[in-house]
C-alpha cells in the first residue's frame, strides 16, 4: 500500500466529490483524511488516500484525466518518515483584519521550530464595531521540551503589536 496526498481545485459545482471518490474507488484506493472547502467560487481541498502499490500509476493517470472535466488534481507520494516527539498546542486569534497577520504569526512560530499542523482562518464583519474581523484557529506542533512560557510571552507581545487577542492552550 502507498499513501498519496492529493490537492484538488475546480470551479465549484455539485458532484465534484462524487467524481473524485469514484476515481479512487475504481483503483481500490481508500479515502483517509481530507479538508475540503468552497472558497471564492472554487472548490479546493487536500485529501490523503491509501492505494495498493500496483494501482498507483493507474490512479495518477485517472486523476490527471479529470482535467478534461475542469478538475485539477496534483498527486504527491509520501513516505512514512519517523516524526520527532512533539507537544501539541492550540492557538486562537481574533482581531481587526489587516495584511500580514498570518505572515507575522507564522514567522514567530517558525523561528521557534514550531510547526502548524492545522490552520483555519476566516474574515467576517465585526459586530457593532464595523470593519472586518480576522479569526484564526491553529493546531501547533512544538518540539518536545519547547519553552511554552517564552512562546506565550512572545505571542502576547506580538498580539499587542498587531492589536489582536490570542489564546494559547494545550491541545485536548
C-alpha positions in Angstrom: 0.0 0.0 0.0 1.1 3.5 -0.7 -0.1 6.8 0.7 -0.8 9.7 -1.6 -1.7 13.3 -0.9 -3.9 14.9 -3.5 -4.6 18.6 -3.9 -7.7 19.4 -5.8 -9.1 22.6 -7.3 -12.1 23.2 -9.6 -14.9 25.7 -10.2 -17.4 24.8 -7.5 -20.4 22.7 -8.7 -22.3 19.7 -7.4 -20.8 16.3 -7.9 -17.1 17.1 -7.5 -16.5 14.8 -4.5 -18.5 12.1 -6.2 -16.3 12.3 -9.3 -13.1 12.3 -7.3 -14.2 9.5 -5.0 -15.4 7.3 -7.9 -11.9 7.5 -9.4 -10.3 6.5 -6.1 -12.7 3.6 -5.6 -12.2 2.3 -9.1 -8.5 1.8 -8.3 -9.0 0.3 -4.8 -7.9 3.5 -3.0 -9.3 4.4 0.4 -10.0 8.0 1.4 -8.2 8.6 4.8 -8.4 12.2 5.7 -9.4 15.4 4.0 -10.0 19.1 4.2 -12.3 20.4 1.5 -13.9 23.8 1.1 -15.6 26.2 -1.2 -13.6 29.4 -1.5 -14.4 32.3 -3.7 -16.4 30.2 -6.1 -13.7 27.5 -6.3 -13.8 24.1 -4.7 -10.4 23.3 -3.1 -9.1 20.6 -1.0 -6.4 18.2 0.2 -7.0 14.5 0.5 -4.9 11.7 1.9 -5.5 8.3 0.3 -4.1 4.8 0.5 -3.9 2.8 -2.6 -2.5 -0.6 -3.5 1.0 -0.2 -4.9 0.0 -1.8 -8.2 -2.7 0.7 -8.7 -0.8 3.9 -8.1 0.2 4.7 -11.7 -3.3 4.0 -13.0 -4.8 6.2 -10.3 -2.4 9.0 -11.0 -3.4 8.8 -14.7 -7.1 8.7 -13.9 -6.8 11.8 -11.7 -4.8 13.7 -14.3 -7.6 12.8 -16.7 -10.1 14.7 -14.6 -8.6 17.9 -16.0 -10.9 17.3 -19.0 -13.8 17.8 -16.6 -12.3 21.0 -15.2 -10.9 19.3 -12.0 -7.2 19.8 -11.4 -5.6 17.2 -9.2 -1.9 17.2 -8.1 -0.6 14.0 -6.6 2.3 13.6 -4.2 3.6 10.3 -2.9 4.5 10.3 0.7 6.9 8.2 2.9 6.3 7.2 6.5 9.2 9.1 8.0 9.6 8.9 11.7 8.4 12.0 13.4 10.2 13.7 16.3 8.3 13.9 19.6 6.1 16.9 19.6 3.9 18.8 22.0 0.5 20.0 20.6 -1.0 23.4 21.4 -3.9 25.3 20.1 -3.8 29.0 19.1 -6.9 31.1 18.7 -6.5 34.7 17.4 -9.2 37.4 16.8 -8.7 41.0 15.8 -9.3 43.6 13.2 -8.3 42.3 9.7 -5.2 43.7 8.2 -2.4 42.5 5.9 0.4 40.5 7.4 -1.2 38.8 10.4 -0.6 35.2 9.2 2.9 36.2 8.0 3.9 37.6 11.3 2.4 34.8 13.5 3.9 32.1 11.3 7.3 33.7 11.3 7.2 33.9 15.1 6.3 30.2 15.3 8.8 29.1 12.7 11.7 30.9 14.5 11.0 28.7 17.5 10.8 25.4 15.5 7.0 25.2 15.9 5.0 23.8 13.0 1.4 24.4 12.1 -0.5 21.1 11.9 -3.9 22.7 11.0 -4.9 26.3 10.3 -8.4 27.6 9.7 -8.9 31.3 9.1 -11.9 33.5 8.1 -12.9 37.1 7.8 -16.3 38.4 8.8 -18.0 41.7 9.5 -17.2 42.9 13.0 -20.4 43.1 15.0 -21.2 46.6 16.3 -17.7 47.9 15.6 -17.8 48.0 11.8 -14.9 46.9 9.7 -13.7 43.3 9.2 -12.7 40.8 11.8 -10.0 38.2 11.2 -10.2 35.0 13.1 -7.7 32.1 13.1 -7.6 28.7 14.9 -4.5 26.6 14.6 -3.1 23.4 16.0 0.6 23.7 16.6 3.4 21.1 17.0 6.1 22.3 19.2 9.3 20.3 19.7 9.4 18.3 22.9 10.9 20.5 25.6 9.9 23.8 23.9 9.7 26.7 26.3 5.9 27.3 26.4 6.3 30.3 28.7 8.7 32.0 26.3 6.3 31.2 23.4 3.3 32.6 25.4 5.2 35.8 26.2 6.3 36.2 22.5 2.8 35.6 21.3 1.4 38.1 23.8 3.9 40.7 22.7 3.1 40.2 19.0 -0.6 40.3 19.8 -0.1 43.7 21.4 1.7 44.9 18.3 -0.9 43.5 16.0 -3.8 44.7 18.2 -5.4 41.2 18.3 -6.4 38.8 21.1 -4.6 35.5 21.2 -5.2 32.4 23.4 -2.6 29.6 23.5 -3.6 26.3 25.2 -2.7 22.7 25.5 -4.3 20.7 22.7 -7.0 18.4 24.1 
